[in-house]
Amino acid sequence: MQYQHIILIIDRMRLERGMSVAELDRRTGIDKKRLWYILDGQREMRVDEFLKLCIALRMDPRSFVTREIVDDVAKATARSIDRAQH
């Protein structure tokens, strides 16, 4: 799942729940300006911000994990282990 697709889902859920960016800022503690930049795709969100958004929007963060992500993490882990052993 591409980053922009994740942002679209998060923003769609915000709109479906009738939540303004200001309300999302209040519930997450993420600065409103930064939140606007994240939702507009101008800034990448950090993991802690992603989790805060999921909690505020009552979304399961695991729903974003795809087989492709799991495979990519497994490959990156194997490369890291291989480099550490050599």
C-alpha positions in Angstrom: 0.0 0.0 0.0 1.5 3.3 -1.1 1.9 6.1 1.3 -0.5 8.4 -0.6 -3.1 5.7 -0.5 -2.8 5.5 3.3 -3.2 9.3 3.6 -6.3 9.2 1.4 -7.8 6.5 3.7 -7.0 8.5 6.8 -8.5 11.7 5.4 -11.6 9.9 4.1 -12.2 8.4 7.6 -11.8 11.9 9.1 -14.4 13.3 6.8 -16.7 10.3 7.3 -16.6 10.9 11.0 -17.3 14.6 10.5 -14.1 15.6 12.2 -12.3 18.8 11.3 -8.5 19.0 11.1 -8.7 21.2 14.3 -10.6 18.5 16.1 -8.1 15.9 14.9 -5.3 18.1 16.1 -7.0 18.4 19.5 -7.5 14.6 19.8 -4.0 13.6 18.6 -1.8 16.5 19.8 -0.3 16.8 16.3 0.1 20.5 15.4 -2.7 21.6 13.1 -0.3 23.1 10.5 1.8 19.9 10.5 -1.4 17.8 10.2 -2.5 19.9 7.2 0.8 19.2 5.6 0.6 15.5 6.3 -3.0 15.2 4.9 -1.9 17.3 1.8 1.1 15.0 1.2 3.6 17.7 1.8 5.1 16.0 4.9 5.5 12.4 5.7 4.0 11.3 9.0 6.0 9.6 11.7 5.0 6.3 13.1 3.8 7.9 16.4 1.6 10.3 14.3 0.2 7.4 12.3 -0.7 5.5 15.5 -2.3 8.7 17.1 -4.4 9.2 14.0 -5.5 5.6 13.9 -6.6 5.8 17.6 -8.4 9.2 17.1 -10.2 7.8 14.1 -10.9 4.4 15.6 -9.0 2.6 12.9 -7.0 -0.6 13.4 -3.4 0.2 12.3 -3.0 -3.5 11.3 -5.5 -3.0 8.6 -2.8 -1.1 6.6 -0.4 -4.0 6.7 -0.3 -5.9 3.4 1.5 -9.1 2.3 3.8 -6.8 0.3 4.8 -4.9 3.4 5.5 -8.1 5.3 7.6 -9.4 2.5 9.6 -6.2 2.2 10.3 -6.2 5.9 11.4 -9.8 5.8 13.8 -9.1 2.9 15.2 -6.0 4.6 15.7 -7.9 7.8 17.5 -10.8 5.9 19.8 -8.3 4.2 20.6 -6.6 7.6 21.4 -10.0 9.2 23.5 -10.9 6.2 25.5 -7.7 6.3 26.0 -8.1 10.1 27.4 -11.6 9.6 30.0 -10.6 7.0 
